[in-house]
């Protein structure tokens, strides 16, 4: 299950959440895609500092960051590209 790490006042993080909300709306009739999009978890590292420490321990220094199956995706565009690829595959 993908986990996307964000923080407060992070413009790319807000844009990513907006993109995801639109993708959920646009794919509500495609049950597999819709289920995949709803499986994505968000973690705000400002609200959960232990998660920030976890990311730092992995060598991640910026958000948004998505972790999925021991792979990290850093940055808005990289995450969107990966999610679009996953949506095509389900």
N, C-alpha and C positions, 0 to 999 in steps of 0.2 A: 504494500500500500504506500503510495507516495506521500511524503510529508514535505510541506513547503514552509520554510522558516521566513518570518517577516519581522518587522519592527515598526514602532509608531513613527509617524511623519516620514515615511520612506515612500517617495513618489513611485518608483518602480514597483514596490509592493502593492500600493493602492491600484495601480494600473493592472497588475496581474490579477488581483481579486476581481476587478471590473471585467477583465477578459473572461475569467472563469464563470462569473455570473451570466454573462452573455452567452457563453458556450453552453451552459446548462439550459438556458432558455431556448436557444436555437436548436438544441438536440433533444428536447423533451420527448419527441416521438420515437427516438432511436433508443430503445431500452438499454442495450449494452453500453452505448456511449454515455448515456445519462447515468447509469449505475457506476461506470468508471469515474466520471467527473465527481459524483457524490462520495466516492471513496477517498478522495484527496483530503488530507488533514492539514490544517494550518496551525502553526505554533508561533506565537508572538514572543520573541526573545527578550523584549522589554518587560513583559509580564511574567516570564519564566526564565530568570537569570541562569538557572542550572542548565537550560537548553543552550543558552549562549556559550556557556563554558564547554558544553559538549561539542558544539561546532568549532570552537577555538581549538579544542583537542584534536579535531579532525583536520585542522589546518585551514578551515574556512574563515575568511575575514570579512565577508560582506554578505548582505542579503539583497534581494531574495535569493534563496538557495533551496533546491529541492533534492531530497535524498530518496532514492528508490533502489532497493536491492543492492546496497553497498556501492552505489554509483551516485555521484553528486553532479548537479547541474546548477551552474552559477549564472545569475543574471536573467533579467526579464525575457530577452529575446531567445536565449538558449532554452529556457524552461518552456516558453510557448511553442517553440519548434518541436521539442520532445513530446509535449502533450498533444499537439496536432498529429504527430506521427503515431502515438498510442491510440488516438481516437480513430484514425484510419484503420488500424489493425484490429480493433474490437468489432 
